[in-house]
Amino acid sequence: MKETEVASARGEVLGVTDDELFEMANLSPPRTGLSRRIWVSVNARLQHHRPRLKVEGTDHNFYPVSIDDPVEYLSGWPPGWSAADFAALQRFVALNRQVLLEYWNDRIDTEQAIARVQSI
């Protein structure tokens, strides 16, 4: 069993499969104003009930973060993310919630989403 499958079996969605990583768009710090890269995706397989993006911890695992209210970590606090990093992420999500949700719900494509994202 792959590491991502083991994590999923424990109920901790910390890893991502190669297919999931391929389906995700990454947004760099210069584009977002955040200190770290974040990952966004479309809920194409309708596998999640709550809209989310993912952040990468210093352990190289991916941690889901809700993009609806309240913005919160869905599988624990990622290693290497400070309270200030999280506060900035919350501001970013609040500023970009509409575009993030439109992308999550497959109403806009990746190019449109990236063009509409605003930096904090």
MDTraj code that builds the backbone (N, CA, C; nanometers):
import mdtraj as md
import numpy as np

residues = "MET LYS GLU THR GLU VAL ALA SER ALA ARG GLY GLU VAL LEU GLY VAL THR ASP ASP GLU LEU PHE GLU MET ALA ASN LEU SER PRO PRO ARG THR GLY LEU SER ARG ARG ILE TRP VAL SER VAL ASN ALA ARG LEU GLN HIS HIS ARG PRO ARG LEU LYS VAL GLU GLY THR ASP HIS ASN PHE TYR PRO VAL SER ILE ASP ASP PRO VAL GLU TYR LEU SER GLY TRP PRO PRO GLY TRP SER ALA ALA ASP PHE ALA ALA LEU GLN ARG PHE VAL ALA LEU ASN ARG GLN VAL LEU LEU GLU TYR TRP ASN ASP ARG ILE ASP THR GLU GLN ALA ILE ALA ARG VAL GLN SER ILE".split()
xyz = np.array([
    [0.0844, -0.1169, 0.0000],
    [0.0000, 0.0000, 0.0000],
    [0.0897, 0.1242, 0.0000],
    [0.0589, 0.2230, -0.0853],
    [0.1352, 0.3470, -0.0927],
    [0.1158, 0.4292, 0.0340],
    [0.2128, 0.5181, 0.0602],
    [0.2044, 0.6053, 0.1774],
    [0.0754, 0.6864, 0.1774],
    [0.0361, 0.7380, 0.0606],
    [-0.0855, 0.8191, 0.0553],
    [-0.2084, 0.7362, 0.0876],
    [-0.2073, 0.6083, 0.0489],
    [-0.3211, 0.5223, 0.0789],
    [-0.3265, 0.4913, 0.2282],
    [-0.2094, 0.4725, 0.2894],
    [-0.2045, 0.4462, 0.4325],
    [-0.2566, 0.5674, 0.5086],
    [-0.2111, 0.6870, 0.4707],
    [-0.2578, 0.8090, 0.5375],
    [-0.4081, 0.8238, 0.5227],
    [-0.4595, 0.7973, 0.4032],
    [-0.6029, 0.8083, 0.3791],
    [-0.6792, 0.7066, 0.4629],
    [-0.6244, 0.5864, 0.4756],
    [-0.6904, 0.4829, 0.5536],
    [-0.6997, 0.5232, 0.7008],
    [-0.6033, 0.6040, 0.7478],
    [-0.6068, 0.6516, 0.8864],
    [-0.6993, 0.7707, 0.9010],
    [-0.7543, 0.8206, 0.7893],
    [-0.8420, 0.9363, 0.7958],
    [-0.7667, 1.0679, 0.7913],
    [-0.6371, 1.0635, 0.7648],
    [-0.5559, 1.1839, 0.7576],
    [-0.5212, 1.2081, 0.6116],
    [-0.5821, 1.3048, 0.5522],
    [-0.5590, 1.3322, 0.4109],
    [-0.4359, 1.4210, 0.4010],
    [-0.3185, 1.3621, 0.4220],
    [-0.1951, 1.4390, 0.4250],
    [-0.1167, 1.4276, 0.2957],
    [-0.1241, 1.3140, 0.2305],
    [-0.0523, 1.2970, 0.1061],
    [-0.1462, 1.3151, -0.0106],
    [-0.0900, 1.3149, -0.1280],
    [-0.1715, 1.3185, -0.2490],
    [-0.1163, 1.2155, -0.3449],
    [-0.2027, 1.1585, -0.4249],
    [-0.1583, 1.0647, -0.5262],
    [-0.0962, 1.1420, -0.6413],
    [-0.0249, 1.0724, -0.7272],
    [0.0329, 1.1368, -0.8452],
    [-0.0758, 1.1996, -0.9308],
    [-0.1895, 1.1314, -0.9463],
    [-0.3005, 1.1858, -1.0255],
    [-0.3538, 1.3145, -0.9641],
    [-0.3702, 1.3158, -0.8317],
    [-0.4208, 1.4358, -0.7651],
    [-0.3240, 1.5523, -0.7813],
    [-0.1950, 1.5251, -0.7678],
    [-0.0956, 1.6301, -0.7835],
    [-0.0995, 1.6868, -0.9244],
    [-0.1164, 1.6004, -1.0238],
    [-0.1252, 1.6445, -1.1626],
    [-0.2462, 1.7349, -1.1835],
    [-0.3553, 1.7078, -1.1134],
    [-0.4797, 1.7838, -1.1295],
    [-0.4798, 1.9160, -1.0533],
    [-0.3792, 1.9396, -0.9713],
    [-0.3759, 2.0605, -0.8896],
    [-0.2917, 2.1689, -0.9560],
    [-0.3360, 2.2930, -0.9408],
    [-0.2584, 2.4084, -0.9875],
    [-0.1891, 2.4690, -0.8662],
    [-0.0615, 2.5034, -0.8826],
    [0.0067, 2.5661, -0.7699],
    [0.0156, 2.7159, -0.7912],
    [0.0010, 2.7875, -0.6817],
    [0.0082, 2.9330, -0.6818],
    [0.1291, 2.9728, -0.5978],
    [0.2218, 3.0433, -0.6589],
    [0.3485, 3.0771, -0.5952],
    [0.3372, 3.1998, -0.5050],
    [0.4314, 3.2155, -0.4135],
    [0.4312, 3.3326, -0.3257],
    [0.4246, 3.4672, -0.3992],
    [0.4962, 3.4875, -0.5099],
    [0.4823, 3.6169, -0.5777],
    [0.3392, 3.6442, -0.6275],
    [0.2657, 3.5401, -0.6617],
    [0.1287, 3.5577, -0.7106],
    [0.0303, 3.5798, -0.5958],
    [0.0541, 3.5164, -0.4806],
    [-0.0426, 3.5206, -0.3709],
    [-0.0086, 3.6205, -0.2603],
    [0.1190, 3.6510, -0.2456],
    [0.1627, 3.7331, -0.1330],
    [0.1852, 3.6512, -0.0069],
    [0.1650, 3.5209, -0.0152],
    [0.1886, 3.4318, 0.0983],
    [0.3369, 3.3948, 0.1036],
    [0.3808, 3.3406, 0.2154],
    [0.5214, 3.3027, 0.2296],
    [0.5511, 3.1667, 0.1665],
    [0.4461, 3.0931, 0.1320],
    [0.4634, 2.9574, 0.0781],
    [0.3685, 2.9330, -0.0388],
    [0.4013, 2.8333, -0.1163],
    [0.3192, 2.7911, -0.2299],
    [0.1932, 2.7213, -0.1779],
    [0.0809, 2.7441, -0.2467],
    [-0.0429, 2.6726, -0.2152],
    [-0.0897, 2.5998, -0.3409],
    [-0.1791, 2.5040, -0.3225],
    [-0.2271, 2.4195, -0.4313],
    [-0.3794, 2.4242, -0.4339],
    [-0.4355, 2.4464, -0.5521],
    [-0.5811, 2.4512, -0.5678],
    [-0.6234, 2.3478, -0.6710],
    [-0.7469, 2.3026, -0.6604],
    [-0.7956, 2.2023, -0.7553],
    [-0.9463, 2.2137, -0.7718],
    [-0.9934, 2.1450, -0.8736],
    [-1.1360, 2.1316, -0.9003],
    [-1.1828, 2.0050, -0.8292],
    [-1.3009, 2.0066, -0.7755],
    [-1.3567, 1.8879, -0.7106],
    [-1.4214, 1.7988, -0.8172],
    [-1.3428, 1.7629, -0.9177],
    [-1.3943, 1.6918, -1.0349],
    [-1.4573, 1.5574, -1.0005],
    [-1.4009, 1.4880, -0.9048],
    [-1.4526, 1.3551, -0.8703],
    [-1.5562, 1.3605, -0.7585],
    [-1.5908, 1.4825, -0.7182],
    [-1.6904, 1.5033, -0.6124],
    [-1.6595, 1.4200, -0.4888],
    [-1.5307, 1.4133, -0.4539],
    [-1.4905, 1.3298, -0.3416],
    [-1.4868, 1.4039, -0.2081],
    [-1.4997, 1.5365, -0.2110],
    [-1.4956, 1.6131, -0.0866],
    [-1.6243, 1.6927, -0.0705],
    [-1.6767, 1.6937, 0.0495],
    [-1.7997, 1.7694, 0.0738],
    [-1.7709, 1.9146, 0.1079],
    [-1.6496, 1.9445, 0.1433],
    [-1.6151, 2.0813, 0.1823],
    [-1.5065, 2.1353, 0.0892],
    [-1.5261, 2.2535, 0.0301],
    [-1.4259, 2.3084, -0.0614],
    [-1.2944, 2.3358, 0.0108],
    [-1.1850, 2.3108, -0.0613],
    [-1.0543, 2.3177, 0.0028],
    [-0.9435, 2.3530, -0.0946],
    [-0.8329, 2.3957, -0.0390],
    [-0.7063, 2.4047, -0.1095],
    [-0.6078, 2.3264, -0.0243],
    [-0.4845, 2.3163, -0.0689],
    [-0.3859, 2.2425, 0.0102],
    [-0.2604, 2.3260, 0.0262],
    [-0.1983, 2.3084, 0.1422],
    [-0.0703, 2.3706, 0.1706],
    [0.0291, 2.2585, 0.1980],
    [0.1557, 2.2868, 0.1726],
    [0.2582, 2.1858, 0.1955],
    [0.3322, 2.2176, 0.3241],
    [0.3440, 2.1182, 0.4105],
    [0.4198, 2.1340, 0.5342],
    [0.5672, 2.1071, 0.5093],
    [0.6499, 2.1381, 0.6076],
    [0.7930, 2.1111, 0.5942],
    [0.8216, 1.9615, 0.5897],
    [0.7231, 1.8795, 0.6241],
    [0.7373, 1.7340, 0.6135],
    [0.7031, 1.6841, 0.4731],
    [0.6735, 1.7774, 0.3810],
    [0.6409, 1.7497, 0.2404],
    [0.5071, 1.6785, 0.2216],
    [0.4241, 1.6770, 0.3236],
    [0.2868, 1.6296, 0.3101],
    [0.1978, 1.7491, 0.2788],
    [0.0837, 1.7219, 0.2179],
    [-0.0122, 1.8256, 0.1822],
    [-0.1265, 1.8245, 0.2831],
    [-0.1627, 1.9436, 0.3299],
    [-0.2650, 1.9588, 0.4327],
    [-0.3821, 2.0387, 0.3770],
    [-0.5036, 1.9836, 0.3832],
    [-0.6198, 2.0561, 0.3319],
    [-0.6610, 2.1707, 0.4238],
    [-0.7034, 2.2789, 0.3595],
    [-0.7512, 2.3983, 0.4285],
    [-0.8853, 2.4346, 0.3665],
    [-0.9854, 2.4582, 0.4484],
    [-1.1171, 2.4941, 0.3951],
    [-1.1114, 2.6317, 0.3300],
    [-1.1894, 2.6488, 0.2221],
    [-1.1986, 2.7804, 0.1589],
    [-1.3369, 2.8420, 0.1804],
    [-1.4233, 2.7692, 0.2517],
    [-1.5496, 2.8285, 0.2954],
    [-1.5273, 2.8801, 0.4382],
    [-1.6309, 2.9328, 0.5006],
    [-1.6175, 2.9810, 0.6386],
    [-1.6451, 2.8697, 0.7368],
    [-1.5697, 2.8563, 0.8414],
    [-1.4476, 2.9291, 0.8701],
    [-1.3290, 2.8664, 0.7970],
    [-1.2301, 2.9479, 0.7641],
    [-1.1067, 2.8965, 0.7044],
    [-1.0313, 2.8260, 0.8166],
    [-1.0058, 2.6959, 0.7967],
    [-0.9385, 2.6184, 0.9012],
    [-0.8650, 2.5010, 0.8394],
    [-0.7635, 2.4533, 0.9122],
    [-0.6945, 2.3313, 0.8711],
    [-0.7898, 2.2153, 0.8939],
    [-0.7994, 2.1260, 0.7962],
    [-0.8940, 2.0146, 0.8053],
    [-0.8294, 1.8853, 0.8540],
    [-0.6960, 1.8798, 0.8565],
    [-0.6261, 1.7591, 0.9031],
    [-0.5078, 1.7934, 0.9917],
    [-0.5241, 1.8911, 1.0739],
    [-0.4169, 1.9300, 1.1646],
    [-0.3284, 2.0401, 1.1084],
    [-0.2510, 2.0975, 1.1977],
    [-0.1634, 2.2103, 1.1647],
    [-0.0398, 2.1589, 1.0912],
    [-0.0110, 2.2117, 0.9710],
    [0.1062, 2.1638, 0.8970],
    [0.2368, 2.2084, 0.9623],
    [0.3337, 2.1195, 0.9710],
    [0.4639, 2.1579, 1.0244],
    [0.5230, 2.2729, 0.9428],
    [0.5808, 2.3688, 1.0132],
    [0.6456, 2.4807, 0.9468],
    [0.5558, 2.6000, 0.9221],
    [0.4264, 2.5871, 0.9473],
    [0.3329, 2.6992, 0.9275],
    [0.3114, 2.7682, 1.0615],
    [0.3450, 2.8958, 1.0679],
    [0.3283, 2.9734, 1.1907],
    [0.1867, 3.0305, 1.1988],
    [0.1546, 3.0871, 1.3136],
    [0.0251, 3.1541, 1.3293],
    [0.0144, 3.2709, 1.2319],
    [0.1250, 3.3413, 1.2085],
    [0.1246, 3.4531, 1.1127],
    [0.1013, 3.4025, 0.9705],
    [0.1620, 3.2880, 0.9349],
    [0.1389, 3.2284, 0.8024],
    [-0.0088, 3.1942, 0.7852],
    [-0.0687, 3.1362, 0.8900],
    [-0.2092, 3.0982, 0.8819],
    [-0.2993, 3.2207, 0.8720],
    [-0.2683, 3.3257, 0.9467],
    [-0.3475, 3.4494, 0.9392],
    [-0.3411, 3.5081, 0.7980],
    [-0.2232, 3.5041, 0.7365],
    [-0.2090, 3.5528, 0.5988],
    [-0.2898, 3.4653, 0.5033],
    [-0.2868, 3.3336, 0.5242],
    [-0.3646, 3.2423, 0.4409],
    [-0.5140, 3.2716, 0.4551],
    [-0.5598, 3.2975, 0.5761],
    [-0.7003, 3.3329, 0.5976],
    [-0.7370, 3.4606, 0.5214],
    [-0.6492, 3.5613, 0.5238],
    [-0.6747, 3.6851, 0.4490],
    [-0.6793, 3.6575, 0.2991],
    [-0.5866, 3.5739, 0.2510],
    [-0.5837, 3.5403, 0.1088],
    [-0.7136, 3.4721, 0.0672],
    [-0.7579, 3.3750, 0.1448],
    [-0.8814, 3.3029, 0.1120],
    [-1.0004, 3.3980, 0.1148],
    [-1.0094, 3.4825, 0.2156],
    [-1.1216, 3.5772, 0.2231],
    [-1.1233, 3.6692, 0.1011],
    [-1.0074, 3.7181, 0.0607],
    [-0.9973, 3.8074, -0.0545],
    [-1.0336, 3.7370, -0.1845],
    [-1.0002, 3.6080, -0.1947],
    [-1.0156, 3.5333, -0.3198],
    [-1.1220, 3.4244, -0.3132],
    [-1.2069, 3.4278, -0.2125],
    [-1.3039, 3.3194, -0.1925],
    [-1.3896, 3.2937, -0.3168],
    [-1.4395, 3.3978, -0.3795],
    [-1.5273, 3.3780, -0.4950],
    [-1.4558, 3.3027, -0.6069],
    [-1.3352, 3.3448, -0.6421],
    [-1.2634, 3.2777, -0.7507],
    [-1.2240, 3.1358, -0.7101],
    [-1.1835, 3.1165, -0.5848],
    [-1.1473, 2.9820, -0.5390],
    [-1.2669, 2.8874, -0.5448],
    [-1.3838, 2.9363, -0.5048],
    [-1.5042, 2.8524, -0.5101],
    [-1.5493, 2.8266, -0.6536],
    [-1.5385, 2.9263, -0.7393],
    [-1.5740, 2.9049, -0.8801],
    [-1.4824, 2.8005, -0.9430],
    [-1.3551, 2.8058, -0.9093],
    [-1.2605, 2.7060, -0.9611],
    [-1.2915, 2.5682, -0.9027],
    [-1.3118, 2.5612, -0.7725],
    [-1.3443, 2.4353, -0.7045],
    [-1.4669, 2.3694, -0.7676],
    [-1.5667, 2.4506, -0.8010],
    [-1.6913, 2.3999, -0.8590],
    [-1.6863, 2.3873, -1.0108],
    [-1.5688, 2.4016, -1.0688],
    [-1.5448, 2.3817, -1.2123],
    [-1.6250, 2.4786, -1.2993],
    [-1.6424, 2.6017, -1.2504],
    [-1.7136, 2.7038, -1.3282],
    [-1.6171, 2.7895, -1.4091],
    [-1.4892, 2.7879, -1.3707],
    [-1.3851, 2.8573, -1.4462],
    [-1.2669, 2.7625, -1.4606],
    [-1.1850, 2.7865, -1.5627],
    [-1.0695, 2.6991, -1.5822],
    [-0.9475, 2.7539, -1.5080],
    [-0.8393, 2.6788, -1.5139],
    [-0.7184, 2.7144, -1.4402],
    [-0.6645, 2.8503, -1.4822],
    [-0.6589, 2.8751, -1.6112],
    [-0.6066, 3.0026, -1.6608],
    [-0.6890, 3.1203, -1.6083],
    [-0.8206, 3.1059, -1.6099],
    [-0.9074, 3.2122, -1.5583],
    [-0.8863, 3.2321, -1.4081],
    [-0.8752, 3.1226, -1.3359],
    [-0.8555, 3.1323, -1.1907],
    [-0.7249, 3.2036, -1.1585],
    [-0.6172, 3.1635, -1.2237],
    [-0.4872, 3.2248, -1.1972],
    [-0.4899, 3.3734, -1.2304],
    [-0.5552, 3.4096, -1.3396],
    [-0.5625, 3.5504, -1.3803],
    [-0.6413, 3.6350, -1.2806],
    [-0.7375, 3.5742, -1.2124],
    [-0.8250, 3.6497, -1.1220],
    [-0.7773, 3.6527, -0.9770],
    [-0.6827, 3.5674, -0.9414],
    [-0.6335, 3.5644, -0.8037],
    [-0.5657, 3.6973, -0.7709],
    [-0.5981, 3.7496, -0.6529],
    [-0.5378, 3.8744, -0.6051],
    [-0.4392, 3.8449, -0.4924],
    [-0.3266, 3.9116, -0.4966],
    [-0.2254, 3.8985, -0.3923],
    [-0.2676, 3.9775, -0.2686],
    [-0.2261, 3.9291, -0.1526],
    [-0.2549, 4.0047, -0.0296],
    [-0.1435, 4.1050, -0.0029],
])
top = md.Topology()
chain = top.add_chain()
for i, resn in enumerate(residues, 1):
    res = top.add_residue(resn, chain, resSeq=i)
    for name in ("N", "CA", "C"):
        top.add_atom(name, md.element.get_by_symbol(name[0]), res)
traj = md.Trajectory(xyz[None], top)
